[in-house]
Amino acid sequence: MRKKNKSYPILEKITVSDFAAEGKCLARYGEIVVFIEGIVAPGDVVDLRVFKQKKNFWEAQVIKIHEASSQRTTPFCQHFGVCGGCKWQHIPYTTQLAQKQDQVTDNLERIGKIHLPEIQPILPSKATTYYRNKLEYTFSSNRWLTDEDMQKGEITDRTALGFHIPKRFDKILDIETCYLQPDPSNKIRLAVREFARQNNYPFFDLVKQEGFLRNLIIRTTTTGELMVIVQVFSKDEPKLYALLNFLRDTFPAITSLQYVINAKGNETFHDLEVVTYHGKPYITEKMEDLEFRVGPKSFYQTNAEQALELYKIARSYADLKGNELVYDLYTGTGTIANFVARQAKKVVGLEYVSMAIEDAKINSEVNGISNTAFFAGDMKDLLTEDFLQANGYPDVVITDPPRAGMDAKVVEMLLKVAPQRIVYVSCNPATQARDLALLDEKYVVMAVQPVDMFPHTYHVENVAWLEKRPVSN
Ligand SMILES: C[S@@+](CC[C@H](N)C(=O)[O-])C[C@H]1O[C@@H](n2cnc3c(N)ncnc32)[C@H](O)[C@@H]1O
């Protein structure tokens, strides 16, 4: 039986009433709440194309703006609206912060439904542009055609080096200036693109899976070290080495120049060999007096300056006196574990990715820290009674899970083990609220501090300090 194509309504001249979760806005259409995707702001009067209809809410895409809200500001980037990054450039930074604060409060109150202290005012990011230390650009032979391209008429060159268009894996937006990463990021990308175009290097065809140049990764640091990784599809050494020599000679600031030959269907290279062509195989990042080695496959917080502020809050909430056994759950490359190690008796870091655990161990070694131990595995399988018996029961737990929050089994274990204090760092207040509601059985939330790590996006980090309730007789 053939399914009938459902036709969805167009809503005309609707006033956007508020922000909603996940960077969306909302409007009311009679009794129905409509969640809106696209570049809108509360106060805009818009036409909407509905694409999902549920009983209590609809979802829609903005298709026309009749009146722009007075709450808007002028975006600073020429690629705004097409590029998938920095989607809140049209919202003033103070409004962005207020919205993130509301997001945290709303989630903890509505989902958590627990007794809360007054939530601290969100900590703004010192830098609101050029705050990222890592960007990944894709080469493509199938450039997204902008309005400017269309006006030019005949297009002879369709090459691009930039970002994926949202929801279009095959289309790449050619980037002129990106305001996310400090220089020489833009200079390197533009020079590589120019070199490749002049020398007729084949840019990758993402659909046919052919071409030579695939991907360019640039990693900057607060120490001045600089990593560039070039990913190519095939082993054409003369072509590859000519490009690498060009980069090495044009940008002496590069301290680590690497390449990857990747003939796979996707751009991930965690399972491939990364070859150091020039300089060191890693870059060094610093936090206070600690050094962190960041290899080509290592994770490091992308807004390093603000990560330091986040970690300082976590450390102050942990309130370590020097005699505690601390567990750092979801430790990644052990940054938090190493950051607090000197204030604790011992820190045990647990993490899924075994390569990150290797980095965590190196980071302890580099800093002469000997009271840490790191283990790789899935948290729900790793954090068992046997593990705790072998490694000790924690006095303090710091947890920094991914967006999905902690597995119910992990929360259950925390309630069973009941450390005196839990510091919960989260990148998703909705799942944090869910977990805090479960932990409420034994814990009181003492303080909550939202932190902005990603200006011009809806993302917000939030740190909560939980203290074990006194046992009543
Ligand atoms: C938000 S990051 C925290 C990283 C680290 N705390 C930092 O600040 O750099 C979350 C970490 O959880 C890890 N992870 C995700 N799911 C996991 C699981 N089921 N078990 C253990 N670790 C997991 C990820 O690999 C990632 O390193």
The ligand as a Tripos MOL2 file, in Angstrom:
@<TRIPOS>MOLECULE
LIG
   27    29     1     0     0
SMALL
NO_CHARGES

@<TRIPOS>ATOM
      1 C1         32.7450   16.0250   28.1210 C.3       1 LIG1
      2 S1         34.0990   14.9600   27.8050 S.3       1 LIG1
      3 C2         35.0330   15.2360   29.2510 C.3       1 LIG1
      4 C3         36.4950   15.2990   29.0120 C.3       1 LIG1
      5 C4         37.3910   15.7700   30.1470 C.3       1 LIG1
      6 N1         36.7810   15.7640   31.4470 N.3       1 LIG1
      7 C5         37.9600   17.1410   29.8060 C.2       1 LIG1
      8 O1         37.5770   18.1220   30.4360 O.co2     1 LIG1
      9 O2         38.7730   17.2210   28.9030 O.co2     1 LIG1
     10 C6         33.3470   13.4070   28.0840 C.3       1 LIG1
     11 C7         34.2640   12.2130   28.0080 C.3       1 LIG1
     12 O3         33.5150   11.0350   28.2890 O.3       1 LIG1
     13 C8         33.9920    9.9730   27.4910 C.3       1 LIG1
     14 N2         32.9130    8.9600   27.4530 N.ar      1 LIG1
     15 C9         31.7850    9.0030   26.7100 C.ar      1 LIG1
     16 N3         31.0220    7.9210   26.9670 N.ar      1 LIG1
     17 C10        31.6850    7.1980   27.8840 C.ar      1 LIG1
     18 C11        31.3820    5.9540   28.5470 C.ar      1 LIG1
     19 N4         30.2640    5.2800   28.2930 N.pl3     1 LIG1
     20 N5         32.2750    5.4920   29.4200 N.ar      1 LIG1
     21 C12        33.4070    6.1810   29.6950 C.ar      1 LIG1
     22 N6         33.7290    7.3560   29.1030 N.ar      1 LIG1
     23 C13        32.8810    7.8560   28.2120 C.ar      1 LIG1
     24 C14        34.3270   10.6260   26.1900 C.3       1 LIG1
     25 O4         35.2410    9.8420   25.4520 O.3       1 LIG1
     26 C15        34.8980   11.9840   26.6390 C.3       1 LIG1
     27 O5         36.2900   11.9070   26.7830 O.3       1 LIG1
@<TRIPOS>BOND
     1     1     2 1
     2     2     3 1
     3     2    10 1
     4     3     4 1
     5     4     5 1
     6     5     6 1
     7     5     7 1
     8     7     8 2
     9     7     9 1
    10    10    11 1
    11    11    12 1
    12    11    26 1
    13    12    13 1
    14    13    14 1
    15    13    24 1
    16    14    15 ar
    17    14    23 ar
    18    15    16 ar
    19    16    17 ar
    20    17    18 ar
    21    17    23 ar
    22    18    19 1
    23    18    20 ar
    24    20    21 ar
    25    21    22 ar
    26    22    23 ar
    27    24    25 1
    28    24    26 1
    29    26    27 1
@<TRIPOS>SUBSTRUCTURE
     1 LIG1         1 GROUP 0 **** ****
